[in-house]
């Protein structure tokens, strides 16, 4: 880390009177100063869940443009690109923005057509002279024969593979890399063992490879999560970010979740009451080895969502002094596998529930909801594979909520973890990821056990 302003932002406000807004502002100012006036070719920013990463990207883009420094912005998916362009255009309607897209039939979100200063094109030449040009890494990789931009911003840099960074590195001179180191690693469909330990490992994240070749680059972090409540930030910080701890932007009591209908005494209702009170709830089913799409666990997940809606859940937070209904679109269900997500959707449809986001951790990454219901990755399993122990997967599932998270799981996961300790080979030159999935799972499970509601359907 370079510069005490950012590294110690979480502590500098004082041990007895932490001011989250002031800490976040100091960190942001240090990052922007380094980006605009620093001598290094790159700046890396680590952002915990809900710390305002997109807000930082938008502000940095606007300040670079205002300083007369046209820039390119690299995101990883079309949805991320469209969201960034929309946010930029809403916050600065007069800013000329280019949306570089593919030649597909519907290459961008139609919402961008409502912004007069946004120019859309499949040709980078049509966007020449605009202050900001935004596109995916995949699209930028096909851009040739252009004058390099002085600046670039790489969003979700930890989810970008290093080979994708190599493909676009010649398009800019200096860059700001922003991402969440605790989320899922870049996806690869081939074995990567042959590159393990090499400084040019194409399957490594863009940030890992960047720092391997440029160890002196300044690294900053955002110290406050504005998404996670005070009940969740300590667990997520300790379990997944032990060397870059962060705080919640809110305190205990700033957010409340309540119900208009009293509990009927069932397991789903009792776990919802526990989650409303403490922020966490573990609905524990009897121990059993099951298929991956465990019908009983899937029905339990669907019943928790159904009861959440039936009981008229309302949320009070710093965003609104009045209670706001927790509607279906403010609830998410997270799973490890797509077939599990499909089974939950079918179970919800059978109960007459629609509008709830049901997907895998990979697809929920970056999104935010009031309440999440999680089917534990190890529930009912006979083993603990590297896929299910992936630290980022559990981190994503446990960090999407603003108010409460309910985990549905069969008993026996702690014993399963002890029977399957991590046996991944140690490879020379490879930085050991810490905490590993085995340790993170134990930490989260130990906390959830304090909020356990046993239930036999």
Secondary structure as the mmCIF struct_conf table of DSSP 4:
data_model
#
loop_
_struct_conf.conf_type_id
_struct_conf.id
_struct_conf.beg_label_comp_id
_struct_conf.beg_label_asym_id
_struct_conf.beg_label_seq_id
_struct_conf.end_label_comp_id
_struct_conf.end_label_asym_id
_struct_conf.end_label_seq_id
HELX_RH_AL_P HELX_RH_AL_P1 UNK A 4 UNK A 7
TURN_TY1_P TURN_TY1_P1 UNK A 8 UNK A 8
HELX_RH_AL_P HELX_RH_AL_P2 UNK A 9 UNK A 12
TURN_TY1_P TURN_TY1_P2 UNK A 13 UNK A 13
BEND BEND1 UNK A 15 UNK A 16
HELX_RH_AL_P HELX_RH_AL_P3 UNK A 20 UNK A 37
BEND BEND2 UNK A 39 UNK A 41
STRN STRN1 UNK A 42 UNK A 47
TURN_TY1_P TURN_TY1_P3 UNK A 49 UNK A 50
BEND BEND3 UNK A 51 UNK A 51
HELX_RH_AL_P HELX_RH_AL_P4 UNK A 53 UNK A 66
TURN_TY1_P TURN_TY1_P4 UNK A 67 UNK A 68
STRN STRN2 UNK A 71 UNK A 75
BEND BEND4 UNK A 76 UNK A 77
HELX_RH_AL_P HELX_RH_AL_P5 UNK A 78 UNK A 91
TURN_TY1_P TURN_TY1_P5 UNK A 93 UNK A 94
BEND BEND5 UNK A 95 UNK A 95
STRN STRN3 UNK A 97 UNK A 100
BEND BEND6 UNK A 103 UNK A 104
TURN_TY1_P TURN_TY1_P6 UNK A 105 UNK A 106
BEND BEND7 UNK A 108 UNK A 108
HELX_RH_3T_P HELX_RH_3T_P1 UNK A 110 UNK A 114
TURN_TY1_P TURN_TY1_P7 UNK A 116 UNK A 117
STRN STRN4 UNK A 118 UNK A 121
BEND BEND8 UNK A 122 UNK A 122
HELX_RH_3T_P HELX_RH_3T_P2 UNK A 124 UNK A 127
TURN_TY1_P TURN_TY1_P8 UNK A 128 UNK A 129
BEND BEND9 UNK A 131 UNK A 131
STRN STRN5 UNK A 132 UNK A 136
HELX_RH_AL_P HELX_RH_AL_P6 UNK A 137 UNK A 140
TURN_TY1_P TURN_TY1_P9 UNK A 141 UNK A 142
BEND BEND10 UNK A 145 UNK A 145
HELX_LH_PP_P HELX_LH_PP_P1 UNK A 147 UNK A 148
STRN STRN6 UNK A 149 UNK A 155
TURN_TY1_P TURN_TY1_P10 UNK A 156 UNK A 156
HELX_RH_3T_P HELX_RH_3T_P3 UNK A 157 UNK A 159
BEND BEND11 UNK A 160 UNK A 160
STRN STRN7 UNK A 161 UNK A 161
HELX_RH_AL_P HELX_RH_AL_P7 UNK A 162 UNK A 168
HELX_RH_3T_P HELX_RH_3T_P4 UNK A 169 UNK A 171
STRN STRN8 UNK A 172 UNK A 179
TURN_TY1_P TURN_TY1_P11 UNK A 181 UNK A 182
BEND BEND12 UNK A 183 UNK A 183
HELX_LH_PP_P HELX_LH_PP_P2 UNK A 184 UNK A 187
BEND BEND13 UNK A 189 UNK A 190
HELX_RH_3T_P HELX_RH_3T_P5 UNK A 193 UNK A 195
TURN_TY1_P TURN_TY1_P12 UNK A 196 UNK A 197
TURN_TY1_P TURN_TY1_P13 UNK A 199 UNK A 200
TURN_TY1_P TURN_TY1_P14 UNK A 202 UNK A 203
BEND BEND14 UNK A 204 UNK A 204
STRN STRN9 UNK A 205 UNK A 205
HELX_RH_AL_P HELX_RH_AL_P8 UNK A 206 UNK A 213
TURN_TY1_P TURN_TY1_P15 UNK A 215 UNK A 216
BEND BEND15 UNK A 217 UNK A 217
STRN STRN10 UNK A 218 UNK A 222
STRN STRN11 UNK A 224 UNK A 225
BEND BEND16 UNK A 226 UNK A 228
HELX_RH_AL_P HELX_RH_AL_P9 UNK A 230 UNK A 240
TURN_TY1_P TURN_TY1_P16 UNK A 242 UNK A 243
BEND BEND17 UNK A 244 UNK A 244
STRN STRN12 UNK A 247 UNK A 248
BEND BEND18 UNK A 249 UNK A 250
TURN_TY1_P TURN_TY1_P17 UNK A 252 UNK A 253
BEND BEND19 UNK A 254 UNK A 254
STRN STRN13 UNK A 256 UNK A 258
BEND BEND20 UNK A 260 UNK A 261
BEND BEND21 UNK A 265 UNK A 266
HELX_RH_AL_P HELX_RH_AL_P10 UNK A 267 UNK A 278
BEND BEND22 UNK A 279 UNK A 279
STRN STRN14 UNK A 280 UNK A 285
HELX_LH_PP_P HELX_LH_PP_P3 UNK A 286 UNK A 287
TURN_TY1_P TURN_TY1_P18 UNK A 292 UNK A 293
HELX_RH_AL_P HELX_RH_AL_P11 UNK A 295 UNK A 310
TURN_TY1_P TURN_TY1_P19 UNK A 311 UNK A 312
STRN STRN15 UNK A 314 UNK A 317
TURN_TY1_P TURN_TY1_P20 UNK A 318 UNK A 319
STRN STRN16 UNK A 320 UNK A 325
HELX_RH_3T_P HELX_RH_3T_P6 UNK A 328 UNK A 330
STRN STRN17 UNK A 331 UNK A 335
BEND BEND23 UNK A 336 UNK A 337
HELX_RH_AL_P HELX_RH_AL_P12 UNK A 338 UNK A 350
TURN_TY1_P TURN_TY1_P21 UNK A 351 UNK A 352
BEND BEND24 UNK A 355 UNK A 355
STRN STRN18 UNK A 357 UNK A 360
HELX_RH_AL_P HELX_RH_AL_P13 UNK A 361 UNK A 364
TURN_TY1_P TURN_TY1_P22 UNK A 365 UNK A 366
STRN STRN19 UNK A 369 UNK A 375
TURN_TY1_P TURN_TY1_P23 UNK A 377 UNK A 380
BEND BEND25 UNK A 382 UNK A 383
TURN_TY1_P TURN_TY1_P24 UNK A 386 UNK A 389
HELX_RH_AL_P HELX_RH_AL_P14 UNK A 391 UNK A 397
TURN_TY1_P TURN_TY1_P25 UNK A 398 UNK A 398
BEND BEND26 UNK A 399 UNK A 400
STRN STRN20 UNK A 401 UNK A 410
TURN_TY1_P TURN_TY1_P26 UNK A 411 UNK A 412
HELX_RH_AL_P HELX_RH_AL_P15 UNK A 413 UNK A 419
BEND BEND27 UNK A 420 UNK A 420
HELX_LH_PP_P HELX_LH_PP_P4 UNK A 424 UNK A 426
TURN_TY1_P TURN_TY1_P27 UNK A 428 UNK A 429
HELX_LH_PP_P HELX_LH_PP_P5 UNK A 430 UNK A 433
BEND BEND28 UNK A 434 UNK A 435
HELX_RH_AL_P HELX_RH_AL_P16 UNK A 437 UNK A 449
TURN_TY1_P TURN_TY1_P28 UNK A 450 UNK A 451
STRN STRN21 UNK A 452 UNK A 454
#
